[in-house]
Each structure stands twice: as structure tokens, then as C-alpha cells.
Amino acid sequence: MHTRYISIFILFLIVAKNSFAQTDSASAVTDPPNYKCRKIVLATSAAALTTGSLFYLNNAWYAQYNTGQFHFFNDNDEWLQMDKVGHVFTTYQTSRLMMGAFDWAGFSEKKKLFIGGTIGLGYMTAVECMDGFSNGWGFSVGDQLCNVLGSSIAISQEAFWKEQRIQLKFSYAQSGLAQYNPELLGKSFSTQILKDYNAQTYWLSINPSSFIKKENKFPKWLNVAFGYSAYGMIGGTFNSFAVQDVDGNVLRYERERRYYFSLDVDMTRIKTKSKVLKRIFTAINILKFPAPAIQFSKNKTRFYYLYY
């Protein structure tokens, strides 16, 4: 329900992180970083974003559904858990990006991990609590556990390895199913990206080179990726109505889970002297790089020359 706002939050963090990095770029070659200034920029930006976006959410969406009584809601059986994977992905990315911003601002390692790494979790928890007061929804324990998991994946890697060797990524391709339930799956391309779970794939992208202690010829930028998606979902829990094509033929979609194996590129490990390219690579690294893939599902195995 609030996926679009969470995605906007991630987009802001990407833009903000790149903007922060530009504030000292002119003097970075000759002068040491002005960490005091960076801390002020980061603190005011993060505070303004968090407060402003929550205030906007409350007034634009939650106020009209407010029940005045906090309650729980169990949605763990919806969308073949694609929404839950989305929560893990969202909090992972916010934690990863905010830890990078805290590092840029010169905060200590502990503050980077325990404050920067948990800002995304705090934000998502606040949104989940708003759900708890909303009619038709409620505080989802399943969602919150996924929020905790996402932040934990980012923080633990930064704490133990000082880098993200295992990354969560996203890819999208239109499913063709949104037309049958546009209110739920999206009416336009921009809304379908966020609402049509049939079109989304989430990836666990692992960098083998980083796990090999000795020097090796394995490309440092090359990852192996394991994906998860689902298809055939016209409704959240089940397909409550039949759909027809333009000729009036009844179409039956079987809800199924799909698993993938593919290759990926860790854009942050591509060597370049350009600071602009480094920032661009960091920003787009949330997306799975198009590559050949093998899909496994209950009914068949399929090979893609290029999956994105």
C-alpha cells in the first residue's frame, strides 16, 4: 500500500547522497574534507526528509483512514510473499545508503552502523505504525520482521567485512496482468513498477571474488545472482474473478513462484577515476544488470538470453 512512498524515500537518499558528495568536490584534491559542514548538511537533510515525508503521508493518505485505535493485521499469505521481499529490499537499501552518507560525513564506525544503519528501519517502523491506526490495514508483524532483516543484512556486512559482498537488487519487466486489475496492480507504467508484483524480481547478488582470500583472476566486478519472483496474481491472496481477452475468451492464470540463476555486475567495483561515474555506479547498483538467466518454476524450466 505505501510502496510508492517508500520508493520515493529511496530515490531521495540516492540523489541526496550524490549531492552530498559534490559539496566538497571542488576542493577535495587540495583540502581535507570539511566534516563539520558535511554533518550539518546530512543531519538537516535527513531530519527534513523524515519529518516532511511522514507528515505528508499522514495528511495525504493515513488521515482519511484513521481508526484511532491501534491494531494488528496479518498479511503474510498475500502476493506469494513478494511484498515481504520488497520490505527486505527497501530497508537494506536505505541502511546501505545511509551508512555511506554517514561515512561521507566523517562519523565514527559505531555511529555509522548503529545510527546510519538503523535510520531506514526507524522510518519503516514509523510507517508500519501508521498502518496500525489505519482502517483496512494494520501493523504487520511480518512486514516489520522483514524490515529488521533488511537492515541486518546491510549492517552485519558493514560490521564484519567493511563492504557489501552480498547485495539485494531489483529488476522489472511488464507482466501484462495489470490491465485486468488496474486499481490494484497499477493503471500506468509508473504505478505498475511499484504495484504490480507480477512484474518485479528481487535478487541476491553475491560477489565471489571478495570471498577468495588469495589473489585470483576472477573478475572483481562479476557477481552471481539468485532471483525470486511470482506470477499469475490478479489479487492479493487469490484470484477472485476470471479475466477475458479481447475476443471474450476466459483466461486462467495459475499463481506460481519463480526462481532464477543469473550473472550480475557489481557497479561499485568497476575501476574508474571519474568521481561522477563512481556516484552514478553507486546509484544504479540497486538494479540487476541485464544478463542471461535460467528460470525454475513448478511447471517448467526456461532459459532467457537476456533477463531484466
Stockholm file with secondary structure:
# STOCKHOLM 1.0

chainA/1-308         MHTRYISIFILFLIVAKNSFAQTDSASAVTDPPNYKCRKIVLATSAAALTTGSLFYLNNAWYAQYNTGQFHFFNDNDEWLQMDKVGHVFTTYQTSRLMMGAFDWAGFSEKKKLFIGGTIGLGYMTAVECMDGFSNGWGFSVGDQLCNVLGSSIAISQEAFWKEQRIQLKFSYAQSGLAQYNPELLGKSFSTQILKDYNAQTYWLSINPSSFIKKENKFPKWLNVAFGYSAYGMIGGTFNSFAVQDVDGNVLRYERERRYYFSLDVDMTRIKTKSKVLKRIFTAINILKFPAPAIQFSKNKTRFYYLYY
#=GR chainA/1-308 SS CCHHHHHHHHHHHHHHHHHHHHTTTTTTTTSCCCHHHHHHHHHHHHHHHHHHHHHHHHHHTGGGGBCSSCCBCCCTTSGGGHHHHHHHHHHHHHHHHHHHHHHHTTCCHHHIIIIIHHHHHHHHHHHHHHHHTBTTCCBCHHHHHHHHHHHHHHHHHHHHHSSCSEEEEEEECCCSCGGGSHHHHCSSHHHHHHHCGGGEEEEEEECGGGGCCSCCCSCTTEEEEEEEEEECCSSSSSCCSCEECTTCCEECCCCEEEEEEEEEECGGGSCCSCHHHHHHHHHHTTBCCCEEEEEEESSCEEEEEEEC
#=GC SS_cons         CCHHHHHHHHHHHHHHHHHHHHTTTTTTTTSCCCHHHHHHHHHHHHHHHHHHHHHHHHHHTGGGGBCSSCCBCCCTTSGGGHHHHHHHHHHHHHHHHHHHHHHHTTCCHHHIIIIIHHHHHHHHHHHHHHHHTBTTCCBCHHHHHHHHHHHHHHHHHHHHHSSCSEEEEEEECCCSCGGGSHHHHCSSHHHHHHHCGGGEEEEEEECGGGGCCSCCCSCTTEEEEEEEEEECCSSSSSCCSCEECTTCCEECCCCEEEEEEEEEECGGGSCCSCHHHHHHHHHHTTBCCCEEEEEEESSCEEEEEEEC
//
